Amino acid sequence: MPLIVLWDIDHTLIDNAGVSKEIYAAAYTALAGIPPVRPASTEGRTDRLIMRDIFLGHDRPEPEWAAIEAALARAGEDRLGELRQRGTALPGVREALKAASMQDGWVSSVLTGNIMPNARMKLSAFSLDLLLDMPVGAYGADAEQRPALVDVARQRIRNHRHLPAETPVVLVGDTPRDVEAALTSGAEVIAVATGIHSQTELAAAGAHMVLPDLSDTTGLLELLNVLAEQ
């Protein structure tokens, strides 16, 4: 049965070891001319909202989005080597992505608050990008709010991979915002407690399926197959 699987990146597929916050700080510094006095607040939000809040929090006018996106991309590119040294792919991720990519009729892509260049940079640091259908994913430049990204990905996949309109969509993510994005857009969600939120917190947010991590490839595939058949 066809299925669309959309994976979050930070703290779901990889541990970025603080590099993400350094990217936001560097982008702000490049645009504002001074470094921020406090780190960015991220936790499942899109790059558009994260950068807007940094400028508002420092009483600075927000630049045009094109300038912000370019600064973020430069800052991300500059930190590829740092991410490779300090970060890591999370347990079971490589096996999970490989297994999903081999399923007949499935499209396995990303749904992330990162802009596309930085999403690709983060995944390529650990050679995970080749296991995902990156062009049809949804990224932080596509919408301000995470739930809207689900429809972006749906439409891209339907247009370019020609799956039926009724194909189920499953989000895999680590925050209550991932859960909210799924529930408010008619998608299913598998939450993983590999970020700062516990299994109990993710269940309280509304996730019916919560895993400690992605290390059980067989169990994960069983869950995804059940959702594909609904």
C-alpha positions in Angstrom: 0.0 0.0 0.0 1.3 3.5 -0.7 2.4 5.7 2.2 4.0 9.1 2.7 6.5 9.1 5.6 7.8 12.6 6.6 10.7 12.7 9.0 11.7 15.6 11.2 15.5 16.1 11.3 16.9 17.7 14.5 16.6 15.3 17.5 14.6 12.9 15.4 17.2 11.8 12.9 20.3 13.6 14.2 21.8 15.2 17.3 23.1 18.5 16.1 25.1 19.1 19.3 24.2 22.8 19.4 25.2 23.6 15.9 21.7 24.7 15.0 21.7 27.5 17.6 25.2 28.5 16.3 23.8 28.8 12.8 21.0 31.1 13.9 23.4 33.2 16.0 25.8 33.5 13.0 23.0 34.5 10.6 21.7 37.1 13.0 25.2 38.5 13.5 25.8 38.7 9.8 22.5 40.7 9.3 22.5 42.8 12.5 26.2 43.5 12.8 26.3 42.4 16.4 26.0 38.9 18.0 22.7 38.0 19.8 22.7 38.3 23.6 20.6 35.1 24.1 20.3 31.8 22.1 17.5 31.1 19.7 14.4 29.3 20.9 13.8 26.5 18.5 11.9 23.3 19.6 10.1 22.4 16.4 9.5 25.8 15.0 10.3 27.0 11.5 13.3 29.0 10.6 11.0 31.9 9.6 9.6 32.1 13.2 12.9 31.4 14.9 14.7 34.3 13.1 11.7 36.6 13.5 11.7 36.1 17.2 15.5 36.7 17.4 15.1 40.1 15.8 12.0 41.0 17.9 13.8 39.9 21.0 16.6 42.3 20.3 14.4 45.2 19.2 15.8 45.1 15.7 13.8 45.4 12.5 13.3 42.1 10.7 15.1 42.0 7.3 13.5 40.7 4.2 13.1 36.9 4.2 15.4 36.5 1.2 18.3 38.1 3.1 17.6 36.0 6.2 17.4 32.8 4.1 20.7 33.6 2.4 22.4 34.3 5.8 21.1 31.0 7.2 22.4 29.1 4.2 25.8 30.6 4.5 26.0 30.0 8.2 24.9 26.4 7.7 27.4 25.7 4.9 30.2 27.1 7.1 29.4 24.6 9.9 29.2 21.4 8.0 32.6 20.3 9.3 31.7 21.3 12.8 28.5 19.2 12.7 30.4 16.2 11.4 32.8 16.4 14.3 30.3 17.1 17.1 27.0 15.7 16.0 25.8 12.2 15.2 23.0 10.3 13.6 20.7 8.9 16.3 20.4 5.2 17.1 18.7 3.1 14.4 18.1 6.1 12.0 20.2 4.8 9.1 18.5 1.4 9.2 15.1 3.0 9.6 15.5 5.3 6.6 17.0 2.5 4.5 14.1 0.2 5.3 11.5 2.9 4.5 13.2 3.7 1.2 13.0 0.1 0.1 9.2 -0.2 0.6 7.3 -0.5 -2.7 5.0 2.5 -3.2 6.2 4.5 -0.2 7.6 8.0 -0.4 10.0 8.8 2.4 11.0 12.5 2.7 11.4 15.2 5.3 9.2 17.7 7.1 11.4 20.2 8.9 11.6 23.8 10.1 15.1 24.1 8.5 15.4 25.8 5.2 16.3 23.2 2.5 20.0 24.0 2.2 20.5 23.5 5.9 18.3 20.4 6.0 20.4 18.9 3.2 23.6 20.0 5.0 22.6 18.3 8.3 21.6 15.1 6.6 24.6 14.9 4.3 26.9 15.3 7.3 26.0 11.7 8.2 25.2 10.5 4.6 21.5 10.3 5.3 20.4 12.5 2.5 20.7 9.8 -0.1 18.2 7.7 1.8 15.4 10.4 1.5 13.4 11.9 -1.3 14.6 15.4 -0.5 13.0 17.4 -3.5 9.4 16.6 -2.4 9.9 17.4 1.3 8.6 20.5 3.2 11.0 23.1 4.6 11.2 26.1 6.8 11.0 28.6 3.9 7.7 27.1 2.7 5.5 28.2 5.6 5.7 29.9 9.0 3.6 27.4 10.9 4.6 23.7 11.0 1.1 22.3 10.3 1.0 24.1 6.9 4.2 22.2 5.9 2.2 19.0 5.8 0.0 20.2 2.9 3.1 21.5 1.2 4.7 18.1 1.2 1.4 16.4 0.3 1.0 18.5 -2.8 4.6 18.1 -3.9 4.5 14.4 -3.6 1.2 14.1 -5.4 2.4 16.4 -8.2 5.8 14.7 -8.7 5.4 11.1 -7.4 1.9 10.6 -8.6 0.5 9.0 -5.4 -3.3 8.8 -5.0 -4.8 11.8 -3.2 -6.0 9.6 -0.3 -2.5 8.2 0.4 -1.9 8.2 4.2 0.7 10.6 5.6 2.8 9.8 8.7 5.0 12.3 10.5 7.9 11.1 12.6 9.1 13.7 15.1 10.2 14.4 18.6 8.2 17.5 19.8 4.6 18.4 20.7 4.7 20.7 17.6 5.3 17.6 15.4 2.3 16.0 17.1 0.2 19.1 16.6 1.2 19.4 13.0 0.0 15.9 12.3 -3.3 16.1 14.3 -4.3 19.4 12.7 -3.6 18.4 9.2 -5.2 14.9 9.1 -1.9 13.0 9.2 -0.8 10.3 11.6 2.2 10.7 13.9 4.8 8.5 15.4 6.6 10.4 18.2 10.1 9.6 19.4 11.5 10.6 22.7 14.9 11.4 21.4 14.7 15.1 22.1 13.9 17.0 25.3 10.4 15.6 25.6 9.6 12.3 27.4 7.3 9.6 26.1 4.8 10.7 28.7 4.9 14.3 27.4 4.5 13.3 23.8 1.6 11.0 24.6 -0.1 13.9 26.6 0.3 16.1 23.5 -1.9 13.6 21.6 0.5 11.1 20.0 -1.0 7.6 20.1 2.2 6.0 19.0 5.3 6.9 21.0 8.7 5.2 20.8 11.8 5.7 22.9 13.9 6.0 19.7 14.2 4.5 16.2 16.4 1.6 17.0 13.7 -1.1 16.5 13.5 -1.1 12.7 11.2 -4.1 12.6 8.8 -2.6 15.1 8.8 0.7 13.3 8.0 -0.9 10.0 5.2 -2.8 11.5 3.7 0.4 12.8 4.1 2.1 9.4 2.6 -0.8 7.6 -0.5 -0.7 9.8 -0.9 3.0 9.0 -0.5 2.3 5.3 -3.3 -0.2 5.4 -5.8 2.1 7.2 
